[in-house]
Amino acid sequence: MKKLLKISQERNKRINKIEKLKQEHTPQEAWEKLEYYAQHGFSSIPEHDLNYFFKCFGIFYRPATPERFMLRVRIPGGKLNYQQAKKLGEVAKQYGNDYIDLTTRMQVELRYIRIEDIPTVLKELESVGITTFQTGVDNFRNIVQDPLDGVAFDNVIETWDILLNIQKIFLKNPEWICQLPRKFNIGISGSYSNRCNIYGHDACFVLAEKDGIFGFNVYLGGKVGAIARPAGVFLTGGEVPLFFKALARVFKKYGFKDSRNKNRLKYMIDAVGMEEIIDTVKHEAGREFEEAGKTLTEMEGGEKTGKVQLKDGTFAMHMVVPSGIFSGTAMIEAAEASKEFGNGEIRLTVAQNLYILGVSEENISKLLSLPIYQKYKNINSPYFNDVIACAGTEHCPFGVIPNKPDAIELADYLTQNYPADPSDTKIRMYWSACQKGCGIHGNGDIGFVGVKFKKDGETTVGVDMYYGGTMTGEQEEGKLLIKSIPLSEVKYYVEELIKEYLRLKRPKESFEKFYRRVLSKISKEALRFLIVFNNLMKNKNIRLEINDILLNKSSEEEEIFAFGYQLYRKLTGKAPYTRPDLLQIYDEPEPEKPSKLNPEISKEFSEIIFKMITKKPEKRYKVFTEIEEDLKKIV
């Protein structure tokens, strides 16, 4: 604890401008003046409330929609009953242009709300037991859980009551409203399946077993771009709120207040180590906690599309909502459908989709025949089933690209050109409109983040493309694959990955598993070159593929040789050497130039291939970027 205290004091000698703002004003002042602002109009709102303190109550001003607000509605665990879902739909229709976004924290966002209507809207939501409190800035955000908590066969511990007990500690409590150094995300799951990205939160309580007792192992420090780490602690359900409250006090008391970019819980852990954090939590709680047990949540994450049989024999029926773009009308239709054909309950998911619960087998066909399921499918193509996109330029001041439309356009292109069985194929494409990463692009099989860059001397917008992110118990962050792709060209880069996945995948193999089995065995430089080469040579009908001689090479030079070997053999009909290994050709003669064996190969292209495979190290390419530059000269 002494180490944490010392570093905290050192880091907090200078505080950031938001902490200074908190010293000058309070969220309570903004809340108390809300009615005044509603009566006197948009121009009466001071900047500090408009751009910061309103967010403590889920009220976000969006300059992209002048004098209109977004309301972020807290939906604990993603659980909505019939009355709540219907009310959300009615409010969206009456006050918000009939628009709703579903978010990656199982929440609902209403848009286009006037300041004059906000007090009325908040009262309408409160009338059915839901609130917008503390869904923004430096607060404990919406708590996520398994969307099939309490009803799925693989749910061991129902976490709903635990979630509510955690929430009671801080929700609408002045002691906690805007009192943290930074936002704090919480996840809890008592299921074997990882249906809620359970390792991606600041504090994660994950199903575990120790000495025959089922409870939760604690993981701490997750955020966009970082996976939570084991804290070495096992808790029973009753201990979770106690541990959380002590952890919350530690973060509030010692959390860093200097740099806004470096003050999430992760950075405290990085600075002093997990052991110091846990010792301080134990001191704050006034008790010890058991050492970690065996984590039981399965390795591969994600939600199940189609239908899921539940413990009571009914089914949870999935609804795919591409990019989370919904509407008030659709929410009302979903509510009515859940009441007529299910048990009246809807569960939102972290993939911006939803389930209708309690549907009997005889009602499945009736439910799926409804208009709502014609628009939002029960099972879509694999490119739509697991797409996530945060708000883009239309709704977010930080957005660089439209984002949601871009995600839908790409998914539609792949659906049309590379049809695949969704029961056999799974691929997660996550889109962030800017570097803030709200679309959790780093966790996607393929991730995109909106960027601006210069092309031919002109500023343009596009994406940086990532790959290899996982949603498993051994999560890893996606790696940057290609920078600065214009939006109009994204589909041509992605389709090269899709072609290789569909060509080489095993039955029922997800892209995540394909990445571990195949793509992780080649360098990102080699994969990038494959994609760039195939795009450059598309009109020449020449294509590189991943094959056995490429995998598990120890250097970029060996991978270059493997690609050159493949090209030589494809274009000449014969192998350049008897052995396809750069380290084993020392006693073989230099091969002929490809153009001598195939006159249709230009001398310039022939020279490039030869420089990829020549025996002479001083004449051989060392890095892929050298080849790309030479290719651009001849294409």
C-alpha positions as CSV (number, residue, x, y, z in Angstrom):
1,M,0.0,0.0,0.0
2,K,2.9,2.4,0.7
3,K,4.1,2.0,-2.9
4,L,0.6,2.8,-4.3
5,L,0.3,5.8,-2.0
6,K,3.7,7.1,-3.0
7,I,3.1,6.8,-6.8
8,S,-0.4,8.1,-6.5
9,Q,0.8,11.2,-4.7
10,E,3.5,11.7,-7.3
11,R,1.2,11.2,-10.2
12,N,-1.4,13.6,-8.8
13,K,0.8,16.6,-8.1
14,R,-0.6,18.0,-11.3
15,I,-4.2,17.2,-12.3
16,N,-5.8,17.3,-15.7
17,K,-8.3,19.9,-16.8
18,I,-11.4,17.7,-16.1
19,E,-10.3,17.3,-12.4
20,K,-9.9,21.0,-12.2
21,L,-13.4,21.4,-13.6
22,K,-14.7,19.0,-11.0
23,Q,-13.3,21.3,-8.3
24,E,-15.1,24.3,-9.7
25,H,-18.5,22.7,-10.4
26,T,-20.5,19.6,-9.4
27,P,-22.7,17.2,-11.2
28,Q,-25.4,18.0,-8.7
29,E,-25.6,21.6,-9.9
30,A,-26.2,20.4,-13.4
31,W,-28.9,18.0,-12.4
32,E,-30.7,20.6,-10.3
33,K,-30.7,23.1,-13.2
34,L,-31.9,20.6,-15.8
35,E,-35.6,21.8,-15.5
36,Y,-34.3,25.4,-15.8
37,Y,-32.4,24.6,-19.0
38,A,-35.4,22.8,-20.4
39,Q,-37.6,25.8,-19.8
40,H,-35.1,28.4,-21.1
41,G,-33.8,26.4,-24.1
42,F,-30.4,25.3,-25.5
43,S,-28.7,28.6,-25.3
44,S,-29.1,28.7,-21.5
45,I,-26.8,25.8,-20.9
46,P,-23.2,26.7,-19.9
47,E,-20.4,24.9,-21.5
48,H,-19.2,22.9,-18.5
49,D,-22.7,21.3,-18.1
50,L,-23.3,20.9,-21.8
51,N,-20.0,19.2,-22.5
52,Y,-19.2,17.4,-19.3
53,F,-21.6,17.3,-16.3
54,F,-24.7,16.4,-18.3
55,K,-22.8,13.2,-19.3
56,C,-22.9,12.1,-15.6
57,F,-26.6,11.6,-16.2
58,G,-26.4,10.0,-19.6
59,I,-27.1,13.2,-21.5
60,F,-24.7,13.8,-24.4
61,Y,-24.6,16.8,-26.6
62,R,-23.7,15.8,-30.2
63,P,-22.7,18.8,-32.4
64,A,-23.3,16.6,-35.5
65,T,-27.0,17.0,-34.6
66,P,-27.2,20.6,-33.6
67,E,-29.2,21.4,-30.4
68,R,-30.1,17.7,-30.1
69,F,-28.9,15.2,-27.5
70,M,-28.2,11.5,-27.2
71,L,-29.5,9.8,-24.1
72,R,-27.6,6.7,-23.0
73,V,-30.0,4.4,-21.1
74,R,-28.6,2.1,-18.4
75,I,-29.9,-1.5,-19.0
76,P,-28.4,-3.6,-16.3
77,G,-27.2,-6.9,-17.7
78,G,-29.1,-6.1,-20.9
79,K,-32.4,-7.2,-19.3
80,L,-35.6,-5.6,-20.6
81,N,-39.1,-6.6,-19.7
82,Y,-42.1,-5.9,-21.9
83,Q,-43.0,-2.6,-20.3
84,Q,-39.5,-1.3,-20.5
85,A,-38.9,-2.3,-24.1
86,K,-42.2,-0.8,-25.2
87,K,-41.5,2.4,-23.3
88,L,-38.1,2.8,-25.0
89,G,-39.8,2.4,-28.3
90,E,-42.5,4.9,-27.6
91,V,-40.1,7.5,-26.3
92,A,-37.8,7.1,-29.4
93,K,-40.8,7.5,-31.7
94,Q,-42.2,10.5,-29.9
95,Y,-39.1,12.4,-29.0
96,G,-36.1,10.9,-30.9
97,N,-36.9,10.6,-34.7
98,D,-37.8,6.9,-34.1
99,Y,-34.0,6.1,-33.8
100,I,-32.3,3.7,-31.4
101,D,-28.8,2.4,-31.2
102,L,-27.9,-0.8,-29.3
103,T,-24.5,-0.6,-27.8
104,T,-21.6,-2.9,-26.9
105,R,-22.4,-2.6,-23.2
106,M,-26.0,-3.9,-23.5
107,Q,-27.4,-0.4,-23.4
108,V,-29.8,1.6,-25.5
109,E,-29.0,5.1,-26.9
110,L,-31.8,7.5,-27.9
111,R,-30.9,10.3,-30.3
112,Y,-32.2,13.6,-31.6
113,I,-33.7,14.6,-28.2
114,R,-34.4,18.3,-27.5
115,I,-33.4,19.9,-24.2
116,E,-37.0,20.9,-23.7
117,D,-38.1,17.2,-23.8
118,I,-35.3,15.7,-21.7
119,P,-36.9,16.0,-18.2
120,T,-40.1,14.4,-19.6
121,V,-38.2,11.6,-21.3
122,L,-36.2,10.9,-18.1
123,K,-39.5,10.7,-16.1
124,E,-41.0,8.4,-18.7
125,L,-38.0,6.0,-18.5
126,E,-38.0,6.1,-14.6
127,S,-41.7,5.2,-14.7
128,V,-40.7,1.7,-15.9
129,G,-37.6,1.4,-13.7
130,I,-34.8,2.4,-16.1
131,T,-32.5,5.3,-15.9
132,T,-29.7,7.2,-17.7
133,F,-27.7,7.9,-14.5
134,Q,-23.9,7.5,-14.6
135,T,-23.7,6.1,-18.1
136,G,-21.0,8.6,-19.2
137,V,-17.6,10.1,-18.1
138,D,-16.0,9.3,-14.8
139,N,-18.6,6.8,-13.4
140,F,-19.3,3.1,-13.0
141,R,-20.9,2.3,-16.3
142,N,-23.6,-0.2,-17.2
143,I,-22.7,-3.7,-15.7
144,V,-22.8,-6.5,-18.3
145,Q,-23.5,-10.1,-17.7
146,D,-24.2,-13.2,-19.7
147,P,-27.3,-12.3,-21.8
148,L,-28.7,-15.8,-21.0
149,D,-28.0,-15.4,-17.3
150,G,-30.2,-17.6,-15.2
151,V,-31.9,-19.4,-18.2
152,A,-29.1,-21.1,-20.2
153,F,-28.2,-24.7,-19.5
154,D,-24.5,-23.8,-19.1
155,N,-25.3,-21.0,-16.6
156,V,-24.1,-22.3,-13.2
157,I,-24.6,-19.2,-11.1
158,E,-27.3,-16.7,-11.8
159,T,-25.7,-13.3,-11.4
160,W,-28.6,-10.9,-11.6
161,D,-29.0,-10.4,-7.8
162,I,-25.2,-10.0,-7.4
163,L,-25.3,-7.4,-10.2
164,L,-28.0,-5.5,-8.5
165,N,-26.2,-5.5,-5.2
166,I,-23.1,-4.1,-6.9
167,Q,-25.2,-1.4,-8.6
168,K,-26.8,-0.4,-5.3
169,I,-23.5,0.7,-4.1
170,F,-23.0,3.5,-6.6
171,L,-26.2,4.2,-8.6
172,K,-27.7,7.6,-7.9
173,N,-25.4,7.8,-4.9
174,P,-23.7,11.3,-4.7
175,E,-20.7,9.7,-3.1
176,W,-20.0,8.1,-6.4
177,I,-21.4,10.3,-9.1
178,C,-18.5,11.6,-11.1
179,Q,-16.1,10.9,-8.2
180,L,-13.8,8.5,-10.1
181,P,-10.5,9.4,-11.8
182,R,-11.9,7.8,-15.0
183,K,-14.7,5.5,-16.2
184,F,-14.9,2.0,-14.8
185,N,-16.5,-1.0,-16.6
186,I,-17.7,-4.1,-14.7
187,G,-18.7,-7.5,-16.0
188,I,-19.9,-10.6,-14.2
189,S,-20.7,-14.1,-15.7
190,G,-21.7,-17.3,-14.0
191,S,-21.7,-19.3,-17.3
192,Y,-19.3,-21.6,-19.0
193,S,-19.9,-19.7,-22.3
194,N,-18.3,-16.3,-22.7
195,R,-21.2,-14.5,-24.2
196,C,-20.4,-11.0,-22.8
197,N,-16.7,-10.4,-23.5
198,I,-16.1,-11.2,-19.9
199,Y,-12.4,-10.4,-19.9
200,G,-12.7,-7.0,-21.4
201,H,-13.7,-4.9,-18.4
202,D,-11.9,-2.9,-15.6
203,A,-13.3,-5.5,-13.1
204,C,-14.3,-8.9,-14.3
205,F,-16.0,-11.6,-12.1
206,V,-15.7,-14.9,-13.9
207,L,-17.2,-18.3,-13.2
208,A,-14.7,-20.4,-11.2
209,E,-14.6,-23.5,-8.9
210,K,-12.4,-24.0,-5.9
211,D,-12.5,-27.0,-3.5
212,G,-16.0,-28.0,-4.8
213,I,-17.4,-24.4,-4.3
214,F,-18.6,-22.5,-7.4
215,G,-17.9,-18.8,-7.4
216,F,-15.8,-16.2,-9.3
217,N,-12.2,-15.6,-10.1
218,V,-11.3,-11.9,-10.3
219,Y,-9.7,-10.3,-13.4
220,L,-8.7,-6.7,-13.4
221,G,-7.5,-4.0,-15.8
222,G,-9.3,-4.7,-19.0
223,K,-10.1,-1.8,-21.4
224,V,-10.2,-1.2,-25.1
225,G,-6.8,-2.3,-26.2
226,A,-6.0,-4.4,-23.1
227,I,-7.2,-7.6,-21.6
228,A,-7.9,-8.0,-17.9
229,R,-5.3,-9.9,-15.9
230,P,-5.9,-12.5,-13.2
231,A,-6.0,-10.9,-9.8
232,G,-5.4,-14.2,-8.0
233,V,-8.6,-13.9,-6.0
234,F,-11.6,-16.3,-5.7
235,L,-15.0,-15.0,-4.4
236,T,-18.3,-16.5,-3.5
237,G,-21.3,-14.7,-4.9
238,G,-21.9,-13.0,-1.5
239,E,-18.3,-11.7,-1.4
240,V,-18.4,-10.0,-4.9
241,P,-20.1,-6.8,-3.8
242,L,-17.8,-6.5,-0.8
243,F,-14.7,-6.9,-2.9
244,F,-16.1,-4.5,-5.5
245,K,-16.8,-1.8,-2.9
246,A,-13.3,-2.1,-1.5
247,L,-11.8,-2.0,-5.0
248,A,-13.9,1.0,-5.9
249,R,-12.7,2.9,-2.8
250,V,-9.1,2.1,-3.7
251,F,-9.5,3.4,-7.3
252,K,-11.3,6.5,-6.0
253,K,-8.7,7.2,-3.4
254,Y,-5.5,6.4,-5.2
255,G,-6.5,6.6,-8.9
256,F,-4.3,8.8,-11.1
257,K,-5.6,12.2,-12.1
258,D,-2.9,13.6,-14.2
259,S,-3.3,12.3,-17.8
260,R,-6.8,11.4,-19.0
261,N,-5.3,8.9,-21.3
262,K,-3.4,7.0,-18.6
263,N,-5.8,6.9,-15.6
264,R,-7.9,3.8,-16.0
265,L,-7.5,1.0,-13.4
266,K,-5.0,-0.7,-15.8
267,Y,-2.5,2.0,-15.3
268,M,-2.6,1.7,-11.5
269,I,-1.9,-2.0,-11.9
270,D,0.9,-1.3,-14.4
271,A,2.5,1.2,-12.0
272,V,2.5,-0.9,-8.8
273,G,1.7,-4.5,-9.8
274,M,-1.4,-6.6,-9.2
275,E,-0.2,-7.9,-5.8
276,E,0.0,-4.3,-4.4
277,I,-3.5,-3.5,-5.7
278,I,-5.0,-6.7,-4.1
279,D,-3.2,-6.1,-0.8
280,T,-4.7,-2.6,-0.7
281,V,-8.2,-3.9,-1.5
282,K,-7.9,-6.4,1.3
283,H,-6.8,-3.7,3.7
284,E,-9.7,-1.5,2.5
285,A,-12.2,-4.4,2.9
286,G,-10.7,-5.3,6.3
287,R,-10.4,-9.0,5.4
288,E,-8.6,-11.6,3.4
289,F,-9.9,-13.3,0.3
290,E,-9.3,-16.9,-1.0
291,E,-6.7,-17.5,-3.7
292,A,-8.0,-18.0,-7.2
293,G,-9.7,-21.3,-8.2
294,K,-10.1,-22.8,-11.6
295,T,-11.7,-20.5,-14.2
296,L,-14.5,-22.3,-16.0
297,T,-15.6,-19.9,-18.7
298,E,-14.9,-21.5,-22.0
299,M,-12.1,-20.3,-24.2
300,E,-13.9,-19.1,-27.3
301,G,-16.4,-16.3,-26.9
302,G,-19.4,-14.9,-28.7
303,E,-23.1,-15.3,-28.8
304,K,-25.1,-18.1,-30.4
305,T,-27.3,-17.1,-33.4
306,G,-30.5,-18.8,-34.3
307,K,-32.1,-20.4,-31.3
308,V,-30.8,-21.5,-27.9
309,Q,-32.7,-24.1,-25.8
310,L,-33.2,-22.9,-22.2
311,K,-33.5,-24.8,-18.9
312,D,-37.3,-24.7,-18.9
313,G,-37.5,-26.2,-22.4
314,T,-38.3,-22.9,-24.2
315,F,-35.9,-21.1,-26.5
316,A,-34.1,-17.8,-26.7
317,M,-34.5,-16.6,-30.3
318,H,-31.7,-14.4,-31.6
319,M,-32.2,-11.2,-33.6
320,V,-29.4,-9.8,-35.6
321,V,-29.3,-6.0,-35.6
322,P,-26.5,-5.0,-38.0
323,S,-24.2,-2.3,-36.4
324,G,-26.9,-2.0,-33.6
325,I,-29.0,0.4,-35.8
326,F,-32.5,-0.1,-34.4
327,S,-35.6,2.0,-34.1
328,G,-38.4,2.8,-31.7
329,T,-40.9,1.1,-34.0
330,A,-38.7,-2.0,-34.1
331,M,-38.3,-2.0,-30.3
332,I,-42.1,-1.9,-29.9
333,E,-42.5,-4.7,-32.4
334,A,-39.9,-6.8,-30.5
335,A,-41.7,-6.1,-27.2
336,E,-45.0,-7.2,-28.6
337,A,-43.5,-10.3,-30.2
338,S,-41.9,-11.2,-26.9
339,K,-45.2,-10.8,-25.1
340,E,-47.2,-12.8,-27.6
341,F,-44.8,-15.6,-28.4
342,G,-42.3,-15.5,-25.5
343,N,-42.3,-14.7,-21.8
344,G,-42.1,-10.9,-22.4
345,E,-38.4,-10.6,-21.8
346,I,-35.7,-9.3,-24.1
347,R,-32.0,-9.5,-23.5
348,L,-29.6,-7.2,-25.3
349,T,-26.1,-8.4,-26.1
350,V,-22.6,-7.0,-26.3
351,A,-22.6,-7.6,-30.0
352,Q,-25.4,-5.1,-30.5
353,N,-28.0,-7.8,-31.0
354,L,-30.8,-9.2,-28.9
355,Y,-32.6,-12.3,-27.8
356,I,-36.4,-12.8,-27.3
357,L,-36.8,-15.2,-24.4
358,G,-39.2,-18.0,-23.5
359,V,-40.4,-19.0,-26.9
360,S,-42.0,-22.4,-27.0
361,E,-41.1,-24.7,-29.9
362,E,-44.6,-24.5,-31.4
363,N,-44.3,-20.7,-31.5
364,I,-40.9,-20.4,-33.2
365,S,-42.3,-20.4,-36.8
366,K,-45.0,-17.9,-35.8
367,L,-42.4,-15.6,-34.3
368,L,-40.0,-15.8,-37.2
369,S,-42.8,-15.0,-39.7
370,L,-43.3,-11.6,-38.1
371,P,-42.2,-8.5,-40.1
372,I,-39.6,-7.6,-37.4
373,Y,-37.8,-10.9,-38.2
374,Q,-37.9,-10.2,-41.9
375,K,-36.0,-7.0,-41.3
376,Y,-33.7,-8.2,-38.5
377,K,-33.0,-11.8,-39.2
378,N,-32.8,-14.7,-36.8
379,I,-29.8,-16.0,-38.7
380,N,-28.0,-13.7,-41.1
381,S,-24.9,-14.3,-43.1
382,P,-21.7,-14.8,-41.1
383,Y,-20.6,-11.3,-42.1
384,F,-23.6,-9.7,-40.4
385,N,-24.1,-12.1,-37.5
386,D,-21.1,-10.7,-35.6
387,V,-20.5,-7.2,-36.8
388,I,-20.0,-4.4,-34.3
389,A,-19.8,-0.7,-35.1
390,C,-19.8,2.4,-32.8
391,A,-21.4,5.7,-33.8
392,G,-19.6,7.5,-36.6
393,T,-19.6,11.0,-38.0
394,E,-23.4,11.2,-38.1
395,H,-23.7,11.1,-34.3
396,C,-20.3,11.4,-32.7
397,P,-18.0,14.5,-32.7
398,F,-14.9,12.2,-32.6
399,G,-15.9,10.0,-35.6
400,V,-13.6,10.1,-38.6
401,I,-15.7,7.9,-40.8
402,P,-19.5,7.1,-41.1
403,N,-18.7,3.7,-39.6
404,K,-22.0,2.0,-39.2
405,P,-22.9,2.4,-42.9
406,D,-19.4,1.3,-43.8
407,A,-19.7,-1.9,-41.6
408,I,-23.0,-2.7,-43.3
409,E,-21.7,-2.0,-46.8
410,L,-18.7,-4.4,-46.3
411,A,-20.9,-7.1,-44.8
412,D,-23.3,-6.8,-47.7
413,Y,-20.5,-7.0,-50.2
414,L,-19.0,-10.1,-48.6
415,T,-22.5,-11.7,-48.3
416,Q,-23.1,-11.2,-52.0
417,N,-19.7,-12.3,-53.2
418,Y,-18.5,-14.9,-50.7
419,P,-21.6,-16.8,-49.5
420,A,-21.0,-19.0,-46.5
421,D,-23.0,-21.2,-44.2
422,P,-23.5,-19.4,-40.9
423,S,-23.7,-22.7,-39.1
424,D,-20.2,-23.6,-40.3
425,T,-18.6,-20.1,-40.5
426,K,-18.0,-17.4,-37.9
427,I,-16.2,-14.2,-38.3
428,R,-16.3,-11.1,-36.1
429,M,-15.7,-7.7,-37.8
430,Y,-15.5,-4.8,-35.3
431,W,-15.5,-1.1,-36.4
432,S,-14.3,1.9,-34.5
433,A,-15.0,5.3,-36.0
434,C,-11.9,6.8,-34.4
435,Q,-8.8,5.9,-32.3
436,K,-10.9,6.0,-29.1
437,G,-11.9,2.5,-30.0
438,C,-15.5,2.4,-28.9
439,G,-16.2,-0.3,-31.5
440,I,-13.6,-2.5,-29.7
441,H,-11.8,-3.1,-33.1
442,G,-8.8,-4.6,-31.3
443,N,-11.0,-7.6,-30.2
444,G,-12.3,-8.4,-33.7
445,D,-11.1,-11.2,-35.9
446,I,-10.8,-8.2,-38.3
447,G,-10.9,-4.8,-36.9
448,F,-11.1,-1.3,-38.4
449,V,-10.4,2.1,-37.0
450,G,-11.3,5.3,-38.8
451,V,-8.3,7.5,-39.7
452,K,-7.4,10.5,-41.9
453,F,-4.3,10.4,-44.1
454,K,-2.7,11.9,-47.2
455,K,-3.2,10.2,-50.6
456,D,-1.8,11.8,-53.7
457,G,-1.4,15.0,-51.7
458,E,-5.0,15.1,-50.7
459,T,-6.5,14.5,-47.2
460,T,-8.7,11.5,-47.3
461,V,-10.5,9.2,-44.8
462,G,-10.3,5.5,-44.5
463,V,-9.3,2.9,-42.0
464,D,-6.4,1.1,-40.4
465,M,-7.0,-2.6,-40.5
466,Y,-6.3,-5.0,-37.6
467,Y,-6.5,-8.8,-37.4
468,G,-6.2,-11.6,-34.8
469,G,-8.1,-10.1,-31.9
470,T,-9.8,-12.7,-29.7
471,M,-12.7,-12.9,-27.3
472,T,-11.4,-15.9,-25.3
473,G,-10.1,-16.8,-21.9
474,E,-6.6,-16.3,-23.4
475,Q,-7.5,-13.0,-25.1
476,E,-5.0,-11.1,-27.2
477,E,-5.3,-7.8,-28.8
478,G,-5.5,-7.5,-32.6
479,K,-2.4,-6.5,-34.5
480,L,-2.2,-3.6,-37.0
481,L,-2.1,-5.2,-40.4
482,I,-2.4,-2.4,-43.0
483,K,-2.5,1.3,-42.5
484,S,-4.5,4.0,-44.3
485,I,-6.9,2.1,-46.6
486,P,-9.4,4.4,-48.4
487,L,-13.0,3.5,-47.5
488,S,-13.7,2.6,-51.1
489,E,-11.0,0.0,-51.2
490,V,-11.5,-1.7,-47.8
491,K,-13.6,-4.5,-49.3
492,Y,-10.8,-5.5,-51.7
493,Y,-8.3,-5.9,-48.8
494,V,-10.8,-7.8,-46.6
495,E,-11.9,-10.2,-49.3
496,E,-8.3,-11.5,-49.6
497,L,-8.5,-12.7,-45.9
498,I,-12.0,-14.1,-46.5
499,K,-10.8,-16.1,-49.5
500,E,-8.0,-17.7,-47.6
501,Y,-10.3,-18.4,-44.6
502,L,-13.0,-20.1,-46.8
503,R,-10.3,-21.9,-48.8
504,L,-8.4,-23.4,-45.9
505,K,-10.9,-23.5,-43.0
506,R,-11.9,-26.8,-41.4
507,P,-15.5,-27.7,-40.8
508,K,-17.1,-25.5,-38.1
509,E,-13.8,-23.6,-37.7
510,S,-14.3,-20.0,-36.7
511,F,-12.0,-17.3,-38.0
512,E,-10.6,-17.0,-34.5
513,K,-9.6,-20.7,-34.5
514,F,-8.4,-20.3,-38.1
515,Y,-6.2,-17.5,-37.0
516,R,-4.6,-19.6,-34.3
517,R,-4.1,-22.6,-36.6
518,V,-2.9,-20.8,-39.7
519,L,-2.6,-17.0,-39.7
520,S,-0.6,-16.9,-36.5
521,K,2.0,-19.2,-38.2
522,I,3.0,-16.4,-40.6
523,S,4.2,-12.9,-39.9
524,K,1.9,-9.9,-40.3
525,E,4.4,-8.6,-42.9
526,A,3.9,-11.8,-45.0
527,L,0.1,-11.6,-44.6
528,R,0.1,-7.9,-45.5
529,F,2.2,-8.6,-48.6
530,L,-0.2,-11.4,-49.7
531,I,-3.1,-8.9,-49.5
532,V,-1.3,-6.0,-51.2
533,F,0.2,-8.3,-53.9
534,N,-3.1,-9.8,-54.8
535,N,-4.7,-6.4,-55.1
536,L,-1.9,-5.0,-57.3
537,M,-2.0,-8.1,-59.5
538,K,-5.7,-8.6,-59.7
539,N,-6.0,-7.5,-63.3
540,K,-3.2,-9.9,-64.3
541,N,-5.0,-12.9,-62.8
542,I,-2.0,-13.8,-60.6
543,R,-2.7,-14.6,-57.0
544,L,-0.6,-15.7,-53.9
545,E,-2.0,-18.1,-51.4
546,I,-1.1,-19.4,-48.0
547,N,0.5,-22.9,-48.3
548,D,2.5,-25.3,-46.2
549,I,5.9,-24.0,-47.3
550,L,5.1,-20.5,-46.0
551,L,4.1,-21.5,-42.5
552,N,6.4,-21.4,-39.4
553,K,9.3,-19.6,-41.1
554,S,11.7,-17.8,-38.8
555,S,12.5,-14.8,-40.9
556,E,10.9,-12.4,-43.4
557,E,13.6,-13.4,-45.9
558,E,12.4,-17.1,-45.7
559,E,8.8,-16.0,-46.2
560,I,9.8,-14.0,-49.2
561,F,11.5,-17.1,-50.6
562,A,8.4,-19.2,-50.0
563,F,6.2,-16.7,-51.9
564,G,8.7,-16.5,-54.7
565,Y,8.9,-20.3,-54.9
566,Q,5.1,-20.4,-55.2
567,L,5.0,-17.7,-57.9
568,Y,7.8,-19.3,-59.9
569,R,6.1,-22.7,-59.9
570,K,2.6,-21.2,-60.8
571,L,3.9,-19.2,-63.7
572,T,6.5,-21.5,-65.2
573,G,5.0,-24.9,-64.4
574,K,8.2,-26.1,-62.6
575,A,9.8,-25.6,-59.3
576,P,13.0,-23.4,-59.1
577,Y,14.7,-25.8,-56.7
578,T,14.1,-29.4,-55.6
579,R,13.7,-28.3,-52.0
580,P,11.3,-25.4,-51.1
581,D,13.5,-24.1,-48.3
582,L,15.8,-21.2,-48.5
583,L,18.2,-22.9,-46.0
584,Q,18.5,-26.0,-48.1
585,I,19.4,-24.7,-51.6
586,Y,23.1,-24.1,-51.0
587,D,24.1,-27.0,-53.2
588,E,21.6,-26.5,-56.0
589,P,22.2,-24.5,-59.2
590,E,20.6,-21.1,-59.7
591,P,17.3,-21.4,-61.6
592,E,16.5,-19.9,-64.9
593,K,14.8,-16.5,-65.1
594,P,11.0,-17.1,-65.2
595,S,10.6,-15.1,-68.4
596,K,12.9,-17.6,-70.2
597,L,10.4,-20.4,-69.3
598,N,7.3,-18.4,-69.9
599,P,7.5,-15.6,-72.5
600,E,4.2,-14.1,-71.3
601,I,6.0,-13.0,-68.1
602,S,7.5,-9.5,-68.5
603,K,11.2,-9.1,-67.9
604,E,10.5,-6.7,-65.0
605,F,8.1,-9.1,-63.2
606,S,10.5,-12.0,-63.9
607,E,13.3,-10.0,-62.3
608,I,11.2,-9.4,-59.2
609,I,10.4,-13.1,-58.8
610,F,14.0,-14.0,-59.3
611,K,15.1,-11.6,-56.6
612,M,12.7,-13.3,-54.2
613,I,14.4,-16.8,-54.7
614,T,18.0,-16.2,-55.9
615,K,20.7,-18.1,-54.0
616,K,22.8,-15.0,-53.8
617,P,22.1,-13.2,-50.5
618,E,23.4,-9.8,-51.7
619,K,20.9,-9.8,-54.6
620,R,17.9,-11.2,-52.7
621,Y,15.0,-9.1,-51.2
622,K,15.3,-8.8,-47.4
623,V,11.9,-7.2,-46.6
624,F,8.5,-7.2,-48.3
625,T,8.3,-3.5,-48.6
626,E,11.1,-3.6,-51.2
627,I,9.1,-5.9,-53.4
628,E,6.0,-3.7,-53.1
629,E,7.9,-0.7,-54.3
630,D,9.2,-2.6,-57.3
631,L,5.8,-4.0,-58.1
632,K,4.2,-0.5,-58.1
633,K,6.6,0.5,-60.8
634,I,5.5,-2.1,-63.2
635,V,1.7,-2.4,-62.4
